[in-house]
Amino acid sequence: MNVIASRLAAAAEWRRSADLDRNDLVLNGLDLASNDYLGLSQHPIVRAAAIEAIERYGTSARASRLVTGTTPAHHRLEAALAERLRHPECVTFSSGYLANIAAVTTLAGPDTLIVSDAHNHASLIDACRLTKASLTVVAHNDPSAVEAALAYREQAEALVIVESVYSVLGDAADLPRLLQHCARYDALLLVDEAHGIGVAGVEAHSGMGAAAGLIEHRDRLVVTATLSKSLGSQGGALLGSKLIRDAAVNTARSFIFDTGLAPANAAAAHAALGLITRDRVASMEGSRAQLATALEVPIPAGAVLSVPMPTPESGVRARALLRKEGILVGCFRPPSVPDGITRVRPTARAGLSSDELAHACERIRSITDACVSTAAE
Ligand SMILES: Cc1ncc(COP(=O)(O)O)c(C=O)c1O
């Protein structure tokens, strides 16, 4: 085996234990591992919208958006997202990952200081690496650290990058305070709302950036989103001013050199957006509260709960034992966690029955407790 092949073999072995061998359990088991927070990927209206778009436009956008890959389904989704999230303009991408790449590479130039939260998602980290900007990674969720980085910078421009609700700990960024710092030190704030839309925010859960308190410095705010979590589809979006949208469309390589978002995914996300109702969000919130109480962990700002485990092995074991019983939960462990702590991650979801929830709470509690005790022996 040559050296590259041996390195690849080691990496493949490491990932083998990850859940790449899907089976019907994902569809038939009690799924508390997906990002379908509001259960909309299976909603009849969402499915019908996707099917209708396939009948009309086919299964693919067939080309980059700038060639022939744009359909009315894209325009309708972009207009609806812009209205709902309260931004002048929106442009969509074939994934949230690519939306983040586009946002950061469009906004950050060679004379920009990027101030990035230590818990930011891999797509934001990769996006920073693709720019010629300077980078400061600041302590997690620490607006004072952001302020210091902005105040003492040498670069003319600054871009602060955070998530509205962080995927690792489920905590929320202090957006009003960050916006104040950005206004004071002439910076832009890029907020990834992947885990916020449909889950957090005051008005119809349009994410935290749309919350009324943020209107004051709205011109400083740029948002990215994924369509693949509470919107039950796939794809991503960038929201901001017309200038930012136009700049992304004309310069972002992950927009220009990528086949457009599939029209069926655009139509599904559009239908899902209309189904984010107070009741549906309340159902997710109810299951979140019940899980948090049973597992004795804080209620997160997002839908994902975090049960810290003493070792990666104990977390993986808990997940495997739950899986054997038909209960699917996530498990994040090093190197995928910024603070090195392994966590079992049950995800709250709308539409779970009280029996399902009670059963899940009891089994997750009992199995994680047992795995913690075994690890201590
Ligand atoms: C915070 C955050 N941003 C971006 C993404 C990427 O979104 P997508 O899955 O649509 O590529 C994810 C996905 O896990 C995420 O958690």
The ligand as an SDF file (V2000), in Angstrom:
LIG
                    3D

 16 16  0  0  0  0  0  0  0  0999 V2000
  -24.2920   25.8380   11.7730 C   0  0  0  0  0  0  0  0  0  0  0  0
  -24.3600   25.1530   10.4440 C   0  0  0  0  0  0  0  0  0  0  0  0
  -24.1110   25.8670    9.3440 N   0  0  0  0  0  0  0  0  0  0  0  0
  -24.1330   25.3060    8.1220 C   0  0  0  0  0  0  0  0  0  0  0  0
  -24.4260   23.9760    7.9590 C   0  0  0  0  0  0  0  0  0  0  0  0
  -24.4110   23.3780    6.5850 C   0  0  0  0  0  0  0  0  0  0  0  0
  -25.6980   23.2560    6.0930 O   0  0  0  0  0  0  0  0  0  0  0  0
  -26.0350   22.2090    4.9300 P   0  0  0  0  0  0  0  0  0  0  0  0
  -26.2270   20.8990    5.5900 O   0  0  0  0  0  0  0  0  0  0  0  0
  -27.2700   22.7490    4.3020 O   0  0  0  0  0  0  0  0  0  0  0  0
  -24.8820   22.1930    3.9930 O   0  0  0  0  0  0  0  0  0  0  0  0
  -24.7230   23.1990    9.0690 C   0  0  0  0  0  0  0  0  0  0  0  0
  -25.0550   21.7640    8.8970 C   0  0  0  0  0  0  0  0  0  0  0  0
  -24.9210   20.9330    9.7090 O   0  0  0  0  0  0  0  0  0  0  0  0
  -24.6880   23.7900   10.3630 C   0  0  0  0  0  0  0  0  0  0  0  0
  -24.9430   23.0910   11.4650 O   0  0  0  0  0  0  0  0  0  0  0  0
  1  2  1  0
  2  3  1  0
  2 15  2  0
  3  4  2  0
  4  5  1  0
  5  6  1  0
  5 12  2  0
  6  7  1  0
  7  8  1  0
  8  9  2  0
  8 10  1  0
  8 11  1  0
 12 13  1  0
 12 15  1  0
 13 14  2  0
 15 16  1  0
M  END
$$$$
